[in-house]
Amino acid sequence: MKLRYLVDTDWVIDHLNNIQATTEKLLELEPKGVALSVMSLAELYEGVFYSRDPEKNETILDMFLSRFPVMEVDQDICQCFGRERGKL
């Protein structure tokens, strides 16, 4: 499946906190290909490890990750990032 959408950390957090609008949008986009970046995953693990219940929250994150792939960062992605961010 081609990945067309990259969700950021806030979207995942909102989804895991049962924010209905975010969950509905993720479900709408999922068949079209949704992923999260390895950097977002690192931020999510920070939240897991420093939460009140790290074990429970890691299990919840693992369930999310079973549905949405993590996009690794490579040189092509870094070049695209640099080009697009420079336009801002």
GUBA-674787 format. One line per field, with one value per atom (N, C-alpha, C, O): chain; atom name; x, y, z. Coordinates in nm, 3 decimals. Example, Ala and Ser with C-alpha at 12.3 -4.5 7.8 and 13.67 -1.06 7.14 Angstrom:
chaine = (A_A_A_A_A_A_A_A)
atome = (N_CA_C_O_N_CA_C_O)
east = (1.319_1.230_1.320_1.424_1.285_1.367_1.290_1.341)
north = (-0.569_-0.450_-0.330_-0.332_-0.225_-0.106_0.003_0.114)
up = (0.780_0.780_0.780_0.846_0.708_0.714_0.787_0.804)
//
This chain:
chaine = (A_A_A_A_A_A_A_A_A_A_A_A_A_A_A_A_A_A_A_A_A_A_A_A_A_A_A_A_A_A_A_A_A_A_A_A_A_A_A_A_A_A_A_A_A_A_A_A_A_A_A_A_A_A_A_A_A_A_A_A_A_A_A_A_A_A_A_A_A_A_A_A_A_A_A_A_A_A_A_A_A_A_A_A_A_A_A_A_A_A_A_A_A_A_A_A_A_A_A_A_A_A_A_A_A_A_A_A_A_A_A_A_A_A_A_A_A_A_A_A_A_A_A_A_A_A_A_A_A_A_A_A_A_A_A_A_A_A_A_A_A_A_A_A_A_A_A_A_A_A_A_A_A_A_A_A_A_A_A_A_A_A_A_A_A_A_A_A_A_A_A_A_A_A_A_A_A_A_A_A_A_A_A_A_A_A_A_A_A_A_A_A_A_A_A_A_A_A_A_A_A_A_A_A_A_A_A_A_A_A_A_A_A_A_A_A_A_A_A_A_A_A_A_A_A_A_A_A_A_A_A_A_A_A_A_A_A_A_A_A_A_A_A_A_A_A_A_A_A_A_A_A_A_A_A_A_A_A_A_A_A_A_A_A_A_A_A_A_A_A_A_A_A_A_A_A_A_A_A_A_A_A_A_A_A_A_A_A_A_A_A_A_A_A_A_A_A_A_A_A_A_A_A_A_A_A_A_A_A_A_A_A_A_A_A_A_A_A_A_A_A_A_A_A_A_A_A_A_A_A_A_A_A_A_A_A_A_A_A_A_A_A_A_A_A_A_A_A_A_A_A_A)
atome = (N_CA_C_O_N_CA_C_O_N_CA_C_O_N_CA_C_O_N_CA_C_O_N_CA_C_O_N_CA_C_O_N_CA_C_O_N_CA_C_O_N_CA_C_O_N_CA_C_O_N_CA_C_O_N_CA_C_O_N_CA_C_O_N_CA_C_O_N_CA_C_O_N_CA_C_O_N_CA_C_O_N_CA_C_O_N_CA_C_O_N_CA_C_O_N_CA_C_O_N_CA_C_O_N_CA_C_O_N_CA_C_O_N_CA_C_O_N_CA_C_O_N_CA_C_O_N_CA_C_O_N_CA_C_O_N_CA_C_O_N_CA_C_O_N_CA_C_O_N_CA_C_O_N_CA_C_O_N_CA_C_O_N_CA_C_O_N_CA_C_O_N_CA_C_O_N_CA_C_O_N_CA_C_O_N_CA_C_O_N_CA_C_O_N_CA_C_O_N_CA_C_O_N_CA_C_O_N_CA_C_O_N_CA_C_O_N_CA_C_O_N_CA_C_O_N_CA_C_O_N_CA_C_O_N_CA_C_O_N_CA_C_O_N_CA_C_O_N_CA_C_O_N_CA_C_O_N_CA_C_O_N_CA_C_O_N_CA_C_O_N_CA_C_O_N_CA_C_O_N_CA_C_O_N_CA_C_O_N_CA_C_O_N_CA_C_O_N_CA_C_O_N_CA_C_O_N_CA_C_O_N_CA_C_O_N_CA_C_O_N_CA_C_O_N_CA_C_O_N_CA_C_O_N_CA_C_O_N_CA_C_O_N_CA_C_O_N_CA_C_O_N_CA_C_O_N_CA_C_O_N_CA_C_O_N_CA_C_O_N_CA_C_O_N_CA_C_O_N_CA_C_O_N_CA_C_O_N_CA_C_O_N_CA_C_O)
east = (0.084_0.000_0.088_0.186_0.052_0.123_0.080_-0.038_0.177_0.149_0.128_0.217_0.010_-0.023_-0.028_-0.017_-0.044_-0.059_0.037_0.054_0.097_0.187_0.126_0.113_0.089_0.027_0.135_0.236_0.111_0.209_0.174_0.070_0.261_0.249_0.118_0.053_0.078_-0.045_-0.168_-0.258_-0.171_-0.283_-0.291_-0.399_-0.178_-0.177_-0.221_-0.302_-0.169_-0.208_-0.358_-0.425_-0.409_-0.553_-0.634_-0.735_-0.590_-0.660_-0.658_-0.761_-0.542_-0.530_-0.608_-0.643_-0.634_-0.715_-0.863_-0.940_-0.898_-1.038_-1.101_-1.218_-1.023_-1.079_-1.150_-1.087_-1.280_-1.364_-1.330_-1.319_-1.314_-1.288_-1.158_-1.151_-1.056_-0.928_-0.942_-0.892_-1.008_-1.026_-1.106_-1.071_-1.210_-1.289_-1.205_-1.217_-1.120_-1.036_-0.933_-0.909_-0.873_-0.778_-0.845_-0.788_-0.965_-1.037_-1.072_-1.071_-1.102_-1.130_-1.006_-1.014_-0.892_-0.768_-0.696_-0.618_-0.721_-0.647_-0.645_-0.539_-0.757_-0.752_-0.666_-0.623_-0.641_-0.561_-0.412_-0.329_-0.377_-0.236_-0.191_-0.160_-0.187_-0.145_-0.026_-0.022_0.071_0.190_0.228_0.173_0.321_0.380_0.530_0.584_0.597_0.742_0.811_0.754_0.933_1.013_1.035_1.050_1.038_1.055_0.929_0.940_0.811_0.688_0.686_0.644_0.731_0.736_0.827_0.794_0.940_1.031_0.961_0.974_0.888_0.816_0.708_0.687_0.641_0.537_0.598_0.540_0.713_0.777_0.822_0.818_0.862_0.896_0.774_0.783_0.659_0.537_0.500_0.454_0.521_0.492_0.579_0.529_0.710_0.804_0.793_0.830_0.741_0.728_0.583_0.550_0.496_0.356_0.337_0.429_0.217_0.186_0.182_0.206_0.151_0.141_0.210_0.144_0.344_0.419_0.384_0.375_0.364_0.336_0.203_0.195_0.101_-0.030_-0.022_-0.074_0.044_0.051_0.136_0.110_0.237_0.315_0.230_0.241_0.148_0.057_-0.040_-0.064_-0.094_-0.186_-0.114_-0.170_0.007_0.084_0.114_0.105_0.149_0.176_0.053_0.067_-0.065_-0.188_-0.206_-0.246_-0.177_-0.185_-0.086_-0.120_0.036_0.141_0.114_0.170_0.029_-0.005_-0.092_-0.105_-0.151_-0.237_-0.172_-0.208_-0.076_-0.017_0.135_0.200_0.192_0.338_0.416_0.363_0.542_0.633_0.724_0.786_0.730_0.814_0.953_0.971_1.050_1.188_1.236_1.184_1.332_1.389_1.515_1.604_1.521_1.639_1.683_1.624_1.785_1.839_1.737_1.728_1.661_1.561_1.456_1.416_1.413_1.314_1.375_1.307_1.499_1.565_1.579_1.561_1.609_1.619_1.483_1.473_1.379_1.244_1.207_1.151_1.238_1.210_1.280_1.217_1.409_1.486_1.430_1.422_1.392_1.337_1.202_1.180_1.114_0.980_0.983_0.912_1.065_1.073_1.133_1.094_1.227_1.286_1.184_1.202_1.079_0.973_0.891_0.827_0.895_0.817_0.887_0.838)
north = (-0.118_0.000_0.124_0.133_0.219_0.345_0.431_0.441_0.492_0.579_0.721_0.779_0.774_0.907_1.013_1.132_0.970_1.066_1.032_0.915_1.135_1.122_1.200_1.322_1.128_1.196_1.235_1.167_1.345_1.391_1.339_1.277_1.366_1.316_1.358_1.278_1.483_1.533_1.454_1.430_1.416_1.337_1.203_1.159_1.139_1.008_1.023_0.944_1.124_1.148_1.174_1.119_1.260_1.288_1.161_1.137_1.080_0.954_0.863_0.807_0.850_0.763_0.817_0.742_0.948_1.010_1.021_1.094_0.946_0.935_1.067_1.093_1.150_1.271_1.227_1.189_1.233_1.172_1.223_1.142_1.353_1.408_1.353_1.323_1.339_1.286_1.139_1.096_1.062_0.920_0.900_0.814_0.978_0.967_0.997_0.929_1.099_1.135_1.026_0.992_0.970_0.860_0.741_0.681_0.707_0.595_0.624_0.533_0.748_0.788_0.776_0.730_0.817_0.818_0.683_0.657_0.597_0.471_0.389_0.340_0.371_0.292_0.354_0.285_0.483_0.553_0.546_0.582_0.500_0.485_0.592_0.704_0.557_0.649_0.590_0.470_0.675_0.632_0.744_0.854_0.714_0.817_0.807_0.703_0.916_0.918_0.857_0.847_0.817_0.761_0.867_0.833_0.995_1.101_1.114_1.134_1.101_1.101_0.982_0.994_0.868_0.749_0.773_0.732_0.838_0.868_0.960_0.939_1.060_1.149_1.073_1.098_0.982_0.902_0.814_0.800_0.753_0.671_0.756_0.708_0.879_0.967_0.984_0.974_1.008_1.021_0.894_0.900_0.781_0.652_0.632_0.602_0.650_0.618_0.712_0.676_0.833_0.929_0.949_1.048_0.857_0.863_0.797_0.737_0.809_0.747_0.595_0.528_0.541_0.396_0.354_0.323_0.352_0.323_0.188_0.178_0.087_-0.046_-0.045_-0.095_0.011_0.019_0.103_0.064_0.218_0.307_0.251_0.280_0.173_0.109_0.004_-0.012_-0.067_-0.164_-0.095_-0.142_0.018_0.095_0.144_0.137_0.194_0.241_0.125_0.140_0.010_-0.108_-0.146_-0.185_-0.136_-0.167_-0.068_-0.107_0.058_0.159_0.125_0.131_0.091_0.063_-0.062_-0.078_-0.151_-0.270_-0.234_-0.314_-0.115_-0.071_0.031_0.041_0.105_0.213_0.197_0.188_0.192_0.173_0.298_0.409_0.276_0.384_0.407_0.313_0.531_0.565_0.601_0.695_0.527_0.555_0.681_0.717_0.747_0.866_0.826_0.762_0.864_0.836_0.966_1.072_0.958_1.078_1.146_1.269_1.069_1.129_1.207_1.316_1.151_1.219_1.346_1.449_1.340_1.459_1.568_1.686_1.530_1.628_1.692_1.813_1.610_1.663_1.757_1.864_1.718_1.803_1.938_2.043_1.935_2.059_2.150_2.272_2.089_2.167_2.230_2.349_2.151_2.201_2.300_2.400_2.271_2.361_2.495_2.600_2.493_2.616_2.706_2.828_2.648_2.728_2.805_2.904_2.757_2.825_2.953_3.026)
up = (0.000_0.000_0.000_0.074_-0.082_-0.087_0.032_0.063_0.097_0.211_0.158_0.097_0.183_0.132_0.240_0.212_0.366_0.474_0.589_0.626_0.642_0.757_0.872_0.866_0.977_1.091_1.191_1.206_1.259_1.357_1.496_1.517_1.589_1.726_1.789_1.857_1.769_1.831_1.786_1.865_1.658_1.608_1.680_1.720_1.696_1.762_1.907_1.956_1.975_2.115_2.125_2.212_2.036_2.038_2.014_2.081_1.919_1.891_2.014_2.052_2.076_2.193_2.313_2.404_2.312_2.418_2.378_2.439_2.275_2.231_2.188_2.216_2.120_2.060_1.932_1.834_1.935_1.830_1.690_1.597_1.673_1.539_1.481_1.362_1.564_1.517_1.481_1.376_1.564_1.537_1.408_1.327_1.389_1.266_1.143_1.041_1.152_1.037_1.010_0.894_1.114_1.094_1.026_0.936_1.070_1.010_0.864_0.781_0.834_0.696_0.608_0.494_0.661_0.582_0.579_0.487_0.677_0.689_0.559_0.523_0.489_0.365_0.255_0.163_0.265_0.165_0.197_0.113_0.318_0.356_0.453_0.413_0.580_0.686_0.759_0.787_0.789_0.864_0.961_0.955_1.048_1.132_1.118_1.082_1.146_1.129_1.250_1.358_1.228_1.337_1.445_1.563_1.408_1.506_1.594_1.715_1.533_1.613_1.706_1.821_1.658_1.744_1.864_1.976_1.843_1.955_2.056_2.176_2.007_2.098_2.176_2.295_2.108_2.175_2.284_2.392_2.256_2.358_2.478_2.592_2.454_2.565_2.656_2.778_2.594_2.670_2.745_2.859_2.681_2.745_2.868_2.976_2.852_2.959_3.079_3.191_3.056_3.166_3.208_3.274_3.169_3.209_3.345_3.400_3.396_3.526_3.519_3.619_3.401_3.385_3.255_3.156_3.256_3.134_3.070_2.948_3.149_3.094_3.017_2.904_3.078_3.012_2.885_2.781_2.894_2.780_2.667_2.550_2.699_2.593_2.521_2.400_2.594_2.532_2.438_2.327_2.482_2.397_2.272_2.162_2.287_2.171_2.077_1.955_2.131_2.048_1.965_1.849_2.023_1.949_1.833_1.724_1.858_1.752_1.641_1.523_1.679_1.581_1.499_1.390_1.549_1.471_1.351_1.258_1.352_1.242_1.149_1.032_1.202_1.125_1.121_1.226_1.001_0.991_1.030_1.031_1.063_1.096_0.976_0.925_0.931_0.816_0.865_0.944_0.818_0.854_0.783_0.677_0.840_0.780_0.704_0.760_0.578_0.498_0.429_0.451_0.349_0.287_0.196_0.195_0.119_0.030_0.110_0.070_0.222_0.305_0.364_0.371_0.407_0.462_0.356_0.386_0.233_0.125_0.099_0.082_0.095_0.075_0.188_0.164_0.311_0.427_0.411_0.428_0.380_0.367_0.259_0.277_0.147_0.036_0.077_0.055_0.134_0.168_0.285_0.284_0.386_0.500_0.459_0.511_0.365_0.316_0.248_0.245_0.194_0.130_0.233_0.201_0.357_0.461_0.500_0.586)
//
